[in-house]
């Protein structure tokens, strides 16, 4: 009966929510996803304010030994998640244990557009001042 079974160590929070399922599964359980949302509140890419269509991403990829734990996950919007997987930038876990949001590539375009219409007069003024 036990030859096809597996032992899974599960770490839970004070309220009993699952916070770590080790390496048994790549899929993020609902309890970890809720804790991740509570911590990140949207895409963690710098200057991105997207709170919809976000995905849990393993900082250290699951295939390379990364665990499915809150400390190894970060929320990214669809655009930044695709960009990360295409090699557009890298992220790493902060030394202080904070949410992993370090962008390794300093040349990446950090767009802070919030969806408001573009003020072309202000844009042209800024370009003229920059070129002077």
N, C-alpha and C positions, 0 to 999 in steps of 0.2 A: 504494500500500500504506500510506502514512503519512497519507493524508488523514483517516482515521477513528481515528487513534491519539491518545493523550494522553501527556504527559510528567508523571510523578508523582515529586516529590522525597520520598524516604523517609529519616527520621532514625532511626538505630539506636543502641542502647546499646553499651557495651563488649563485652557478651556476644553481640551480634548481634541482640538483640530489637528489634522495630519500636517506636519511641516516638512517631512523628509521621508521618502520611500527608497532611499539609496539608489542602487543601480538596477533594481528588478524591472522597472518600467521606464520608458522614455516619456510616456504620456503624463501630463500634469493633472493630478487629481483635483477635484473640485475644491477641497479645503485649501490646498496650496495655492490654487488660482485665486481664491478669495483673499488669502493673506498677501499674495503678490499684488493684487489690485489695491488692497488697503495701504500697502507700502508705496507703490509706484504711482498710482492714480492716472496712468496713461503712459504714452511713449516716453522713455527715459533718454532719448537722444537729445543732446543739448539744444535748447531753443525750440524744440518741437512741442507744440501744445495739443497734439492729436490725442483724443481720449476715446476714439471709436476705432473699431477694426484693429485692435492691438492683439499681439500674439506673445505667448510666453516663449522666451528663447533661452537655451542653455548657454551660459557664458563659456564654460569649458564643455565642449560638445560631448554629448552622451556617448558617442562612438569612441571618443578618446578618453573615456574614463570619468567624465563629469556626472555628478549625481543629479537626481531629480529632487532638488531641495530648494528652499526659499533663498538660501545664500548663493546658489548657482544659477538663479533665474532672473530674468529682467523682461519687462514688457517693452515691446517695440511695435510701432505702427507698421502697416503692410509695406509702405515705401521703404522705411529704414531697415526693416527685416530683410527685404529682398536685396537692398544695397549691401548689407552686411554679408549675406551669403555670396554675393558676387565679388567680394573682396574690396568693396569701397571703403571700408574702415574696420577697425577691430575694437572690441571692448575688453576690459579686464576688471577683475574684482578689486575694489578699493581695499587698501591695507587696514583701514579702521573698521571694516565690516559693513560699511554703508552700502547702499544699493550700487551695483556695478554700472557705472555710466561713463567711464573714462574713454574718450575717443583718442585712439592712437595716431590717426592720420590728421595732422594739423591743417592740411590743405582742403579738407572736406568742406563743402558748401553748407554753411549753417543758415538755413532760411528761417526767419522769424515772422513770415507773413501770416497774418491772422484771418485772412479772408476778406478784409475790407477793400473797397475800391482803391486803386492806385491814384495818388495825388501827383499828376504829372508835372505840375508847376514846382512842387517841392523836390521832385526827383531831378528835374533839370537844374534847379538852383544848386542842389547838392553836387551834381556832376560838374557844374561850372566852377564852384568853389574848389573842388578836388583837383581840377585840371589847372588851376591858377597857381 
